[in-house]
Amino acid sequence: MSDTRERELLVWATTESLRQFPTARPAERLAVVSGDASFRRYFRLTLSPADAQPKALIAVDSPPATEDNSAFVHIATELIAAGVRAPKVLAVEYAQGFMLLEDFGDKMLLPALKAAGEKGASVLYFSAFDALLALQAGLNAESLPAFDKPRLLSEMRLFSEWFCGGLLALELDAGAREVVENAFDFLADAALTQPQCAVHRDYHSRNLMLLDDGELGVIDFQDAVRGAYTYDLVSLLRDCYICWPRALVEEWSRFFYERRADASLAVSQRGYAAFRRDFDLMGLQRHLKVMGIFSRLHLRDNKSAYLADIPLVMDYFLSVARLHPELKDMVVLFENAVLPRAEKQLQALISDASGT
């Protein structure tokens, strides 16, 4: 084992797996599944014999100093009750920050979408819409933290601090800072005028799993909030890890809107034209945040793989912002100051990170 916490996690997970499944024989080692964009780490504990049910469990190292494990357990329970396939929490040790979860396997939605292409992706997205509608209907939004203006602004300011100032070493003068802050203020207010509901916050192709029984599993939901009804949809359809033609995204988003409007008077009364604007503006807020987060992961956490995803996020931001006159000053700033430096520096950083 590589460190003390892993050894402690193995001992705890072995004990708890035997408590849950007395006839199983847990492996003597944990296998790394993944780390994510937080401080959590995931490991697979294989159970034998080969026909054991289940075949494996997921042991989670989730340090309580940085991760809200009680929120994870609470939301997982609510999602399952709502008919969403979230992993069952089999055991939890809050003091140490250990959890033992149902194993959803390794089949993320992302590779399946890439394999399916434009013609086949609709079926996969329709399953994701089903799960998202169940999440929005089944999670008690009032029990979740509010995605309020200070939080919305704080997220977008990651763009200024970590992307512009940190990654690009681009110092914004007073005039540029005013332009950026005005854009942030506009986007935050736009999000708050939307109908509010439960929001997953990272509902995208790397957090949706294709399960062996054909269902779609939902993970990484512990940061759920009460926020805008378009947030998770734009996370899914303007995904930072895969891009589709705009016309196809509009087709899929219209399909989701019609189902959502059937279930919500507030959404129905707001109308489709407002929905399209809501969808665009919410995506801009999220993509500003993501540029900052991906930069911070590289600079602070030594997780450089996300650098390769920043160019797509920049393209999302600029192509959509150009459609909204309220953001014309931000577009000019981005095109003239941010984009040239980003194109030059990102290419070198991505090459260094990949070893090429």
Legacy VTK file of the C-alpha trace (Angstrom):
# vtk DataFile Version 3.0
C-alpha trace
ASCII
DATASET POLYDATA
POINTS 356 float
0.000 0.000 0.000
1.305 3.451 -0.821
0.299 5.356 2.303
-1.135 5.086 5.796
-4.673 6.136 4.827
-4.838 3.427 2.183
-3.785 0.812 4.717
-6.365 2.068 7.201
-9.019 2.147 4.486
-8.228 -1.458 3.495
-8.585 -2.700 7.083
-11.841 -0.827 7.586
-13.315 -1.796 4.187
-12.412 -5.451 4.702
-14.136 -5.510 8.081
-17.249 -3.780 6.761
-17.467 -5.928 3.618
-17.443 -9.076 5.762
-20.120 -7.566 7.968
-22.293 -6.985 4.877
-21.364 -10.193 3.012
-20.131 -12.798 5.522
-19.287 -15.484 2.945
-17.188 -13.197 0.758
-13.399 -13.264 0.742
-12.106 -9.710 0.260
-8.887 -9.209 -1.646
-5.768 -8.356 0.308
-5.177 -5.174 -1.675
-7.213 -2.258 -2.936
-7.063 -1.438 -6.638
-7.048 2.231 -7.596
-10.155 3.217 -9.537
-9.623 6.953 -9.775
-9.108 10.209 -8.061
-11.372 13.058 -9.102
-11.282 16.836 -9.174
-11.611 16.924 -5.385
-9.547 15.304 -2.638
-11.529 12.046 -2.768
-9.922 8.809 -3.932
-11.736 5.683 -5.073
-10.531 2.094 -4.769
-12.038 -1.260 -5.759
-12.145 -4.071 -3.215
-12.585 -7.293 -5.141
-14.563 -10.102 -3.510
-14.070 -13.783 -4.276
-14.858 -16.448 -5.358
-15.390 -15.412 -8.967
-19.158 -15.898 -8.718
-19.437 -13.778 -5.566
-22.329 -11.347 -5.461
-21.379 -8.577 -5.530
-18.058 -9.093 -7.282
-16.550 -5.911 -5.867
-17.220 -2.857 -3.710
-15.891 0.679 -3.878
-13.884 1.940 -0.922
-13.703 5.735 -0.757
-11.064 7.818 0.946
-12.901 11.094 1.504
-11.050 13.281 4.020
-13.576 14.905 6.376
-11.532 18.106 6.512
-12.287 18.807 2.845
-15.300 16.637 1.897
-18.900 16.723 3.109
-19.567 13.023 3.591
-22.839 13.466 5.442
-24.191 15.351 2.429
-23.115 12.494 0.152
-24.927 9.906 2.277
-28.069 12.031 2.638
-28.341 12.840 -1.064
-27.586 9.247 -2.122
-30.478 8.083 0.058
-32.855 10.685 -1.403
-31.835 9.898 -4.980
-32.413 6.180 -4.552
-35.825 6.872 -3.015
-36.633 9.030 -6.071
-35.794 6.195 -8.457
-32.367 7.492 -9.493
-29.624 4.854 -9.655
-27.161 6.309 -7.169
-24.679 3.943 -5.489
-25.906 2.455 -2.226
-23.867 3.504 0.783
-23.126 0.227 2.553
-21.030 1.650 5.379
-19.571 4.977 6.431
-17.051 6.081 9.031
-17.465 9.823 9.352
-14.564 10.465 11.720
-12.023 8.898 9.381
-13.728 9.867 6.139
-14.183 6.346 4.794
-17.135 5.003 2.803
-18.014 1.655 1.280
-20.238 1.887 -1.777
-21.967 -0.251 -4.353
-19.654 -0.721 -7.341
-21.024 0.805 -10.560
-18.148 -0.531 -12.672
-15.998 1.448 -15.090
-18.296 2.149 -18.045
-18.671 5.912 -18.131
-21.181 7.472 -20.502
-18.432 9.431 -22.290
-16.857 6.568 -24.300
-20.288 5.258 -25.212
-21.297 8.664 -26.568
-18.135 8.864 -28.644
-18.737 5.374 -30.005
-22.407 6.063 -30.736
-21.782 9.249 -32.700
-24.474 11.721 -33.684
-26.920 9.057 -34.863
-26.761 6.870 -31.774
-26.210 9.366 -28.977
-29.873 10.341 -28.637
-30.839 7.091 -26.933
-28.089 7.581 -24.362
-29.059 11.171 -23.734
-32.718 10.249 -23.337
-31.698 7.946 -20.474
-29.713 10.804 -18.964
-32.772 13.061 -19.296
-34.889 10.478 -17.477
-32.447 10.402 -14.583
-32.166 14.192 -14.487
-35.933 14.658 -14.440
-36.176 12.152 -11.584
-33.409 13.993 -9.736
-35.090 17.364 -10.148
-38.433 15.952 -9.023
-37.154 13.699 -6.250
-34.506 15.695 -4.402
-35.868 18.092 -1.809
-34.497 21.364 -3.139
-35.424 23.250 0.008
-33.060 21.088 2.048
-30.099 21.953 -0.199
-27.764 24.955 0.071
-28.818 27.879 -2.098
-26.796 28.538 -5.223
-26.993 32.221 -4.336
-25.308 35.271 -5.832
-22.187 35.197 -3.629
-21.588 31.566 -4.610
-22.226 32.210 -8.305
-19.825 35.156 -8.269
-17.218 33.262 -6.274
-17.226 30.489 -8.869
-16.815 32.877 -11.808
-13.977 34.701 -10.071
-11.961 31.501 -10.380
-11.684 32.549 -14.034
-10.000 35.818 -13.075
-7.775 34.367 -10.365
-6.706 30.977 -11.679
-7.166 31.126 -15.456
-6.225 34.720 -16.258
-3.924 35.519 -13.349
-2.583 32.036 -12.634
-2.396 30.032 -15.837
-1.974 32.869 -18.339
-0.131 35.350 -16.068
-2.479 37.958 -17.523
-2.855 40.984 -15.282
-6.206 42.677 -15.799
-6.142 46.453 -15.422
-8.936 48.379 -13.695
-10.954 48.752 -16.881
-10.696 45.059 -17.734
-11.640 44.058 -14.191
-14.732 46.235 -14.422
-15.748 44.580 -17.700
-15.255 41.117 -16.190
-17.115 41.918 -12.977
-20.026 43.432 -14.916
-20.275 40.217 -16.947
-20.176 38.136 -13.769
-22.904 40.260 -12.206
-25.114 39.941 -15.276
-24.729 36.161 -15.435
-25.341 35.703 -11.710
-28.536 37.754 -11.835
-29.682 35.812 -14.914
-29.231 32.518 -13.061
-31.222 33.734 -10.076
-34.220 34.746 -12.207
-34.623 31.181 -13.499
-36.992 28.653 -11.886
-35.080 26.982 -9.068
-34.819 23.266 -8.351
-32.368 20.636 -7.130
-29.084 20.840 -9.053
-26.472 18.067 -9.205
-23.736 20.578 -10.266
-21.568 18.100 -12.191
-24.098 16.279 -14.336
-21.953 15.254 -17.305
-20.640 12.255 -19.206
-17.908 11.375 -16.703
-20.333 11.242 -13.787
-22.936 9.038 -15.504
-22.249 5.306 -15.598
-23.618 2.587 -17.866
-24.548 -0.276 -15.549
-24.590 -3.973 -16.401
-28.384 -4.091 -16.009
-28.817 -1.405 -18.676
-29.653 1.418 -16.311
-27.790 4.703 -15.974
-25.967 5.324 -12.699
-25.390 8.804 -11.258
-22.305 9.595 -9.165
-20.478 12.606 -7.663
-23.621 14.347 -6.452
-22.542 15.437 -2.973
-22.231 19.119 -3.954
-25.916 19.397 -4.930
-27.556 22.784 -4.422
-30.827 24.585 -5.021
-30.307 26.513 -8.251
-31.295 27.161 -11.848
-33.333 24.566 -13.733
-31.006 24.692 -16.759
-27.720 24.160 -14.891
-27.489 20.375 -15.100
-28.859 20.248 -18.630
-26.222 22.612 -19.985
-23.556 20.676 -18.069
-24.703 17.571 -19.924
-25.232 18.952 -23.426
-22.372 21.455 -23.486
-20.137 18.938 -21.790
-16.516 19.937 -21.221
-15.373 16.533 -22.517
-17.389 16.105 -25.718
-18.879 18.517 -28.257
-21.892 18.180 -30.536
-23.212 20.351 -33.404
-25.262 23.282 -32.141
-28.369 22.171 -34.043
-28.250 18.763 -32.359
-27.814 20.331 -28.917
-30.843 22.534 -29.615
-32.861 19.492 -30.653
-31.974 17.593 -27.493
-32.495 20.584 -25.227
-35.904 21.241 -26.791
-36.881 17.641 -26.102
-35.856 18.004 -22.454
-37.609 21.370 -22.147
-40.915 19.936 -23.362
-40.770 17.144 -20.778
-39.745 19.560 -18.033
-42.485 22.033 -18.965
-45.085 19.258 -18.768
-44.073 18.686 -15.142
-43.628 22.310 -14.039
-46.033 25.216 -14.372
-43.200 27.683 -13.683
-41.123 26.291 -16.549
-44.129 26.106 -18.875
-45.140 29.712 -18.160
-41.592 30.914 -18.723
-41.727 29.572 -22.261
-39.278 28.077 -24.714
-37.693 31.346 -25.888
-36.763 32.192 -22.309
-35.526 28.648 -21.787
-33.078 28.946 -24.694
-31.676 32.166 -23.235
-31.558 30.640 -19.752
-29.691 27.634 -21.139
-27.108 29.832 -22.879
-26.452 32.170 -19.964
-26.226 29.377 -17.407
-23.673 27.645 -19.570
-21.564 30.802 -19.695
-21.462 31.004 -15.913
-20.441 27.379 -15.658
-17.771 27.588 -18.338
-16.118 30.611 -16.738
-15.949 28.614 -13.517
-14.583 25.553 -15.300
-11.751 27.477 -16.943
-10.719 28.552 -13.464
-11.107 25.119 -11.894
-9.161 23.298 -14.605
-6.381 25.874 -14.230
-6.359 25.459 -10.445
-6.190 21.681 -10.753
-3.027 22.076 -12.810
-1.383 24.822 -10.783
-2.323 23.858 -7.239
-3.140 20.149 -7.330
-0.718 18.906 -10.003
-3.615 17.432 -12.016
-2.681 18.509 -15.528
-4.905 16.228 -17.604
-7.689 18.818 -17.523
-5.579 21.344 -19.458
-6.448 19.566 -22.697
-10.143 20.252 -22.074
-9.788 24.029 -21.658
-9.780 24.891 -25.413
-13.246 23.351 -25.842
-14.527 25.265 -22.805
-13.121 28.503 -24.215
-14.821 27.824 -27.531
-18.135 27.153 -25.795
-17.838 30.408 -23.898
-16.900 32.617 -26.818
-19.319 31.126 -29.358
-22.278 31.538 -27.006
-21.284 34.906 -25.507
-21.162 36.389 -29.026
-24.905 35.715 -29.327
-25.796 37.969 -26.375
-25.317 41.737 -26.791
-25.165 42.279 -23.023
-21.764 40.600 -23.092
-20.216 42.498 -26.015
-17.535 44.142 -23.847
-16.596 40.797 -22.312
-16.373 39.261 -25.788
-14.034 42.026 -26.971
-11.829 41.564 -23.904
-11.761 37.804 -24.338
-10.967 37.992 -28.062
-8.275 40.653 -27.781
-6.555 39.929 -24.475
-7.393 36.429 -23.253
-7.641 34.307 -26.388
-4.282 35.133 -28.041
-2.345 34.448 -24.846
-4.352 31.320 -24.058
-3.844 29.823 -27.518
-0.081 30.307 -27.255
0.431 29.169 -23.664
-2.043 26.305 -23.562
-0.433 24.563 -26.502
2.906 24.510 -24.680
1.379 23.490 -21.351
-0.627 20.664 -22.887
2.461 19.377 -24.714
4.479 19.446 -21.484
1.711 17.678 -19.544
1.435 14.915 -22.150
5.183 14.512 -22.466
5.231 15.359 -26.175
LINES 1 357
356 0 1 2 3 4 5 6 7 8 9 10 11 12 13 14 15 16 17 18 19 20 21 22 23 24 25 26 27 28 29 30 31 32 33 34 35 36 37 38 39 40 41 42 43 44 45 46 47 48 49 50 51 52 53 54 55 56 57 58 59 60 61 62 63 64 65 66 67 68 69 70 71 72 73 74 75 76 77 78 79 80 81 82 83 84 85 86 87 88 89 90 91 92 93 94 95 96 97 98 99 100 101 102 103 104 105 106 107 108 109 110 111 112 113 114 115 116 117 118 119 120 121 122 123 124 125 126 127 128 129 130 131 132 133 134 135 136 137 138 139 140 141 142 143 144 145 146 147 148 149 150 151 152 153 154 155 156 157 158 159 160 161 162 163 164 165 166 167 168 169 170 171 172 173 174 175 176 177 178 179 180 181 182 183 184 185 186 187 188 189 190 191 192 193 194 195 196 197 198 199 200 201 202 203 204 205 206 207 208 209 210 211 212 213 214 215 216 217 218 219 220 221 222 223 224 225 226 227 228 229 230 231 232 233 234 235 236 237 238 239 240 241 242 243 244 245 246 247 248 249 250 251 252 253 254 255 256 257 258 259 260 261 262 263 264 265 266 267 268 269 270 271 272 273 274 275 276 277 278 279 280 281 282 283 284 285 286 287 288 289 290 291 292 293 294 295 296 297 298 299 300 301 302 303 304 305 306 307 308 309 310 311 312 313 314 315 316 317 318 319 320 321 322 323 324 325 326 327 328 329 330 331 332 333 334 335 336 337 338 339 340 341 342 343 344 345 346 347 348 349 350 351 352 353 354 355
